Amino acid sequence: MRRLTITLTEARYKALKEASGRSDKTISQLIDESLEFYGIKPREDARDLVRRVRAQSTLSEAEALGLAQAETRAQRRGA
């Protein structure tokens, strides 16, 4: 596992710490869940998704990848 240092305002840090206490999760867990929510995942996860979708559809690999990319972009925009 990698370590990362980030800079937050005091208000943001306090809010994160309070959310951590309320949810009984670590700050790291909250940040990791937030990244997942915004679609920030390892590339291999995206490839695995494409493989699973392709196995269940008649789409070509290029079509399935294009669809996965379009859906990811839409999710990131909050559509």
PyMOL commands that set and color helices and strands:
alter all, ss='L'
color gray80, all
select helices_A, chain A and resi 10-23+27-37+43-55+61-77
alter helices_A, ss='H'
color red, helices_A
deselect
rebuild
show_as cartoon
